[in-house]
Amino acid sequence: MTVSTATKPGSLSDATRAASRYAALIAVIAALTLAGAWVFQLVLGLQPCPLCLEQRYAYYLAVPLAIVVAVAAGRDAPRSLIYAGLFALLLAALANAVLGGYHAGVEWKWWPGPTDCSGPVGNLGSAGDLLSRLDTVKVVRCDEVQWRFLGLSMAGYNVLISLLMAALALLGIRRLSWRV
């Protein structure tokens, strides 16, 4: 007589449970990263540049999507749906790692950044308007680092966090592929 390894109806497989945990962990990491960014901005007064704001988009996507994937996996949704969600999280995290790497390169002056936040100053208007504009406009440049810790800027940490989230999504995908 052999022992069946099939799961009981209504019970989750180890792979589905693992995928749910990986997705939940991605949601927590993305939410904590956004919270950290907001603390730096709202509490410590470090205003984000346009590239910094663009790097947040992946986290704004990851939090709700990862929660949906975690809940769907926890309710034994079809594997194809869980795969699709984890794959979307993987792509978003990898794209964000590339954007963070680009931003870090701009900060290190390895290549030029976008002209709207690191290029030459454009038309400032008439001399009379210049002083009033300078009082109201704060330009946050993408090629100037506002904060570093252990030699990395926030863009550098974004690369590491995004790669961690991509690795977790990939682990979830691989675990689902094992069908354990």
Secondary structure, 3 states (H helix, E strand, C coil): CCCCCCCCCCCCCHHHHHHHHHHHHHHHHHHHHHHHHHHHHHHCCCCCCHHHHHHHHHHHHHHHHHHHHHHHHHCCCCHHHHHHHHHHHHHHHHHHHHHHHHHHHHHCCCCCCCHHHHCCCCCCCCHHHHHHHHHHCCCCCCCCCCCEECCEEHHHHHHHHHHHHHHHHHHHHHHHHHCC
